[in-house]
Amino acid sequence: NENRVIWQKPDLVMNTIGNLENKVVADIGAGTGYFSFRMLPKAKKVIAIDIDKRFINFMDSIKSQLPESYRNQFESRLATVSDPKLRDEEANAVLIVNTYIYIENRVEYLKKKKKGMAPNAKLIIIDFKKKNIPVGPPQEVKIAESQVEEELTNAGFENIKKEKKTLD
């Protein structure tokens, strides 16, 4: 979407993630690497995870054009719909943007992802809120914030904070 920078507000998202210095970041549902490549200069390592081999191939083609130092910090990883393929305590931060609604068996998936998160790691979920806006999926497939919070709690996450105003 050519207007993605307007409605997605990548600089704001990057500020929400916070300091990534010396951190391993997993981008779940990375797609074309829109956020993965933005995080790369700031992180120790970025693991761009997707279930679609075409996106993995695309990101790998971009990786091949990066300076060597960045190539060494970037890894694309093919996952499955039921497993994010994170090793135990591998990630210091996990980002899920516009992907949460497509995850099946979310509580079980979140439990697996939680195992891949280091102690004190941060999980950031950004998805379309359940309201009418001119971009995004149809209203009926969006998930209410209360349901996301319940699923996170059921998967063992604590300290859940919601941000309601900045992103739609």
C-alpha positions as CSV (number, residue, x, y, z in Angstrom):
1,N,0.0,0.0,0.0
2,E,1.6,3.2,-1.2
3,N,0.1,5.2,1.7
4,R,1.3,2.7,4.3
5,V,3.8,5.1,5.8
6,I,0.9,7.5,6.6
7,W,-1.5,5.0,8.4
8,Q,1.2,2.6,9.7
9,K,3.4,5.4,11.2
10,P,6.6,3.4,11.1
11,D,8.6,6.0,13.1
12,L,6.0,5.8,15.9
13,V,6.1,2.0,15.8
14,M,9.9,2.1,16.1
15,N,9.7,4.4,19.1
16,T,7.2,2.1,20.7
17,I,9.6,-0.8,20.3
18,G,12.2,1.2,22.2
19,N,16.0,0.8,22.4
20,L,17.1,-2.3,20.4
21,E,20.8,-2.0,21.0
22,N,22.3,-5.4,21.7
23,K,18.9,-7.0,21.3
24,V,17.7,-9.8,19.1
25,V,14.3,-8.9,17.6
26,A,11.9,-11.3,16.0
27,D,9.4,-9.9,13.4
28,I,6.5,-12.3,13.2
29,G,4.7,-12.1,9.9
30,A,7.5,-10.0,8.5
31,G,6.2,-10.2,4.9
32,T,8.4,-8.0,2.7
33,G,10.5,-6.9,5.7
34,Y,8.8,-3.5,6.1
35,F,9.7,-3.3,9.8
36,S,12.5,-5.9,9.8
37,F,14.8,-3.7,7.6
38,R,13.9,-0.6,9.6
39,M,15.0,-2.3,12.8
40,L,18.2,-3.7,11.4
41,P,20.4,-0.6,12.0
42,K,19.2,-0.4,15.6
43,A,19.3,-4.1,16.7
44,K,22.0,-6.6,17.4
45,K,20.1,-9.1,15.2
46,V,16.7,-9.2,13.4
47,I,14.9,-12.5,12.7
48,A,12.3,-11.9,10.0
49,I,9.8,-14.7,10.3
50,D,7.1,-15.6,7.9
51,I,5.1,-18.6,6.7
52,D,5.2,-17.7,3.0
53,K,8.4,-18.9,1.2
54,R,7.9,-16.1,-1.4
55,F,8.4,-13.5,1.3
56,I,11.4,-15.3,2.7
57,N,12.9,-15.3,-0.8
58,F,12.1,-11.6,-1.3
59,M,13.7,-10.7,2.0
60,D,16.8,-12.8,1.2
61,S,17.1,-10.9,-2.2
62,I,17.1,-7.6,-0.3
63,K,19.6,-9.0,2.3
64,S,22.0,-9.9,-0.5
65,Q,22.2,-6.2,-1.4
66,L,22.8,-4.9,2.2
67,P,26.3,-4.0,3.5
68,E,28.0,-7.0,5.0
69,S,27.6,-5.9,8.6
70,Y,23.8,-5.8,8.1
71,R,23.7,-9.1,6.2
72,N,25.3,-10.7,9.3
73,Q,22.7,-9.2,11.6
74,F,19.7,-10.3,9.5
75,E,18.1,-13.7,9.3
76,S,14.9,-14.7,7.5
77,R,13.2,-17.8,8.9
78,L,10.4,-19.9,7.5
79,A,7.8,-20.7,10.1
80,T,4.6,-22.7,10.1
81,V,1.1,-21.5,11.0
82,S,1.4,-23.3,14.4
83,D,5.0,-22.5,15.3
84,P,7.0,-19.2,15.1
85,K,10.2,-21.3,15.0
86,L,11.9,-19.3,17.8
87,R,14.6,-21.1,19.8
88,D,14.2,-21.0,23.6
89,E,14.8,-17.5,25.0
90,E,16.2,-16.4,21.6
91,A,14.4,-13.0,21.3
92,N,14.6,-9.9,23.5
93,A,11.7,-8.3,21.6
94,V,9.0,-9.7,19.4
95,L,7.0,-7.6,16.9
96,I,3.7,-8.7,15.3
97,V,2.2,-6.2,12.9
98,N,-1.0,-6.8,11.0
99,T,-0.6,-10.5,11.5
100,Y,-2.3,-11.4,14.8
101,I,-5.7,-11.8,13.3
102,Y,-4.4,-14.5,11.0
103,I,-2.8,-16.7,13.6
104,E,-4.8,-19.9,14.3
105,N,-5.0,-21.4,17.7
106,R,-3.5,-18.1,19.1
107,V,-3.2,-19.1,22.7
108,E,-1.1,-22.2,21.9
109,Y,0.9,-20.2,19.3
110,L,1.6,-17.5,21.9
111,K,2.7,-20.1,24.4
112,K,5.3,-21.4,21.9
113,K,6.4,-17.8,21.1
114,K,6.7,-17.1,24.8
115,K,9.3,-19.9,25.2
116,G,11.3,-18.2,22.5
117,M,11.4,-14.9,24.4
118,A,14.2,-14.1,26.8
119,P,13.4,-13.1,30.4
120,N,12.0,-9.5,30.4
121,A,11.5,-9.6,26.6
122,K,8.9,-7.3,25.2
123,L,6.0,-8.4,22.9
124,I,4.4,-5.7,20.8
125,I,1.3,-6.5,18.8
126,I,0.0,-3.9,16.4
127,D,-3.1,-4.9,14.5
128,F,-6.2,-3.2,13.2
129,K,-8.6,-2.2,15.9
130,K,-12.2,-3.3,15.7
131,K,-13.6,-0.1,14.2
132,N,-14.3,1.2,10.8
133,I,-11.3,2.7,9.1
134,P,-10.5,3.1,5.4
135,V,-7.6,0.6,5.4
136,G,-7.2,-2.9,6.6
137,P,-9.3,-6.1,6.7
138,P,-13.1,-6.2,6.9
139,Q,-14.6,-5.3,10.3
140,E,-15.8,-8.9,10.9
141,V,-12.3,-10.4,10.9
142,K,-10.8,-7.8,13.3
143,I,-10.3,-8.9,16.9
144,A,-11.5,-6.9,19.9
145,E,-8.7,-5.7,22.2
146,S,-10.3,-7.5,25.1
147,Q,-10.0,-10.8,23.3
148,V,-6.4,-10.2,22.5
149,E,-5.8,-9.3,26.1
150,E,-7.6,-12.5,27.3
151,E,-5.6,-14.6,24.8
152,L,-2.3,-13.1,26.0
153,T,-3.3,-13.7,29.7
154,N,-4.3,-17.3,28.9
155,A,-0.9,-17.8,27.2
156,G,0.9,-16.7,30.4
157,F,1.8,-13.1,29.5
158,E,1.7,-10.4,32.2
159,N,2.0,-6.7,32.4
160,I,-0.2,-6.1,29.4
161,K,-0.5,-2.5,28.3
162,K,-2.9,-1.2,25.7
163,E,-2.4,1.9,23.6
164,K,-5.7,3.0,22.1
165,K,-5.1,6.4,20.4
166,T,-2.0,6.5,18.3
167,L,-2.6,3.8,15.7
168,D,-5.9,2.7,14.3
